Amino acid sequence: MLLFLFKKINSVHNIKGDIMTQKELLYVEDAVSHETSIIKILNESLEFLEDDKLITFIEEEINKHKDLKQGLLNLLEDEANE
């Protein structure tokens, strides 16, 4: 899905209104990849936890990172569809 999305974005504009460079798109791709990795690591760590407060904290962090990842993907999709 990510590869399709990034191929589709040929005219995404950056903050200045200019077309995003390949380097800028790679930064966004890296951010999405990092969020995916963080979510995976946090999910894997849940099976080793016993403290309810810590489990709740990690679950909240997972949700935050899922939201961040989805926000990045939504931004890219919105820009690609303009």
HUBELNOR-V584000 format. One record per helix or strand of 2 or more residues. SS is the DSSP state (H for helix, E for strand). FROM is the first residue (numbers start at 1). LEN is the number of residues. Records with the same first field share a line. If there is no record, write none. Layout:
# HUBELNOR-V584000
SS: FROM-LEN, FROM-LEN
This chain:
# HUBELNOR-V584000
H: 2-7, 22-25, 52-29
